[in-house]
Amino acid sequence: MLTTKKKAVIIKTTARHDTDTGSADVQVALLSRQIDELAKHLKKNPKDFHSRRGLLQMVADRRSHLRYLETSNKRHYNALIKKLGLKK
């Protein structure tokens, strides 16, 4: 689970402007960090099926945000993919 300090750092690095907390860029960055942490948890606890379901929901949510970002602003999409190290 992300702490408020970790969230603040992620928001600060990916925000488009000072008061930006909910743009697609920020949401994708937060989801990516949560997915990474949950994936580590599932490697230690392979029988935790409830967390696995949550992980799949987060991946689907991130995918939809990325699809929206790709269609609305290709330049921001490419920069975010490069910054987060995601596959296209």
C-alpha positions in Angstrom: 0.0 0.0 0.0 1.3 3.4 -0.9 1.8 5.9 1.9 0.8 9.5 1.5 4.5 10.6 1.3 5.1 8.1 -1.6 1.9 9.3 -3.3 3.0 12.9 -3.0 6.4 12.2 -4.5 4.8 10.3 -7.5 2.2 13.1 -8.0 4.9 15.8 -7.9 7.1 14.0 -10.5 4.3 13.3 -13.0 1.9 16.2 -12.6 1.4 18.5 -15.5 0.9 21.6 -13.3 1.1 22.5 -9.6 -2.5 21.5 -8.6 -2.7 18.5 -10.8 -3.6 15.4 -8.8 -6.1 13.5 -11.1 -4.9 13.7 -14.7 -4.5 10.4 -16.6 -0.7 10.8 -16.3 -0.8 10.9 -12.5 -3.3 8.1 -12.3 -1.2 5.8 -14.5 1.9 6.5 -12.4 0.1 5.8 -9.1 -1.4 2.6 -10.5 1.9 1.5 -11.8 3.5 1.9 -8.4 0.6 0.0 -6.7 0.9 -2.8 -9.3 4.6 -3.1 -8.6 4.1 -3.4 -4.9 1.2 -5.8 -5.2 3.2 -8.0 -7.6 6.0 -8.2 -5.0 3.4 -9.3 -2.4 2.0 -11.9 -4.7 5.4 -13.4 -5.3 5.7 -14.0 -1.6 2.0 -15.1 -1.2 1.0 -17.0 -4.3 -2.3 -18.2 -2.8 -3.7 -14.8 -2.1 -6.4 -14.8 -4.7 -8.2 -11.7 -3.4 -5.2 -9.6 -3.9 -4.6 -11.2 -7.4 -8.1 -10.1 -8.3 -7.4 -6.5 -7.2 -4.1 -6.6 -9.2 -6.0 -7.6 -12.3 -8.5 -4.8 -11.8 -5.7 -2.3 -11.4 -4.0 -3.5 -14.6 -7.3 -3.1 -16.5 -7.8 0.4 -15.1 -4.3 1.4 -16.0 -4.8 0.0 -19.5 -7.9 2.1 -20.0 -6.2 5.2 -18.8 -3.3 4.6 -21.1 -5.7 4.0 -24.0 -7.4 7.3 -23.3 -4.1 9.1 -23.0 -2.9 7.6 -26.3 -6.0 8.8 -28.2 -6.2 12.2 -26.6 -2.5 13.3 -26.4 0.1 11.1 -28.1 3.0 13.2 -27.0 2.2 12.9 -23.3 1.5 9.2 -23.8 5.0 8.5 -25.3 6.7 10.6 -22.6 4.9 8.8 -19.8 5.6 5.3 -21.2 9.3 6.2 -21.4 9.3 7.8 -17.9 7.6 4.8 -16.3 9.4 2.1 -18.3 6.2 0.5 -19.6 5.8 -1.5 -22.7 3.8 -0.1 -25.6 
